[in-house]
Amino acid sequence: MTQIYYVTLKIVVCFILGVILKRTGVTDARAEKSISDILIKAVLPFMILASSQYVYDDEMVKSMIAVACYAAISYLLLLGIMSMANKRIKQSEADKRVMTVCIIFSNTSFIGMPLLEELYGDEGLLLAAVFNLVFNIFFYTFGVTIISGRKFRPRYIITDIVSTASIAAVILFLIPWRFGYPIRSTLSFVGDIAFPLALIVLGSNIADLDLKRIFADSKTYVTVVFKMLALPALVFGLVLSLSGFVEIRPVTKATIILMTALPSTSLCVVYADKYNMSPSLCARIVTFSTLLTPLAALFWTWLVRTVFF
């Protein structure tokens, strides 16, 4: 339990630091974009590759397969459920597309992988990387298609450096190939800054959040409550039920639940803005869900720790 409180304290402090930096003019939108690019294009790949050095274990391979299967099945089910639900929801087509993508797709790379690494070390990070790999496949196929109305382009997955690093990490783990200490320590040295860097940027992003506008729009908070409370609760119940029939490692259970309980991916905003699909609604959902990250992380991590560990 102490570890949960330590991680929560780190999240809160980094969030507050990000807000202070934005309010004092140290960071701005341009700086946030630059830091985000550094994190995604440089730091995260190092962190992911470092996870490949986890000691080879047959049980770990089973956990990776379990996480990949769960992620794929959950995305397919959610896509089907949201498709049926949208037929009954009385909103504009653009709003329905944005709400669908924001509910289904979480911020698995920017927040998920650093969080799982902080909580469960290389084991958690490697499982998160597998989950994120499935996320990329589904987001750049179904997600982009939903939000843009255009056909899928395979190059989105091929050119994504986080996907490439995730594939490399899985291969290196399975070979199993292990780097010498100098390379391992260098990978970890760079990768270790991912968690605080991501949280500081997120804090900077929410510094200008207009809470009045969010709570004046029911679509925003209803979507976020469903995304970060109802959906993870459903997954938690399913995992708990399956535990009685199938042996699942605690960290595997935690990965499945926590990766579901994350805020909506910021990629939604990028594509909503690009294709003019209710970009303001999308920005409010992503920002508000990000604001709730410390509370959601504390609650779900505590619940997972209490029940499964």
Summary of the structure (lengths in Angstrom):
residues: 309
radius of gyration: 18.6
end to end distance: 10.4
largest distance: 58.3
contacts: 1054
relative contact order: 0.17
helix: 80%
strand: 1%
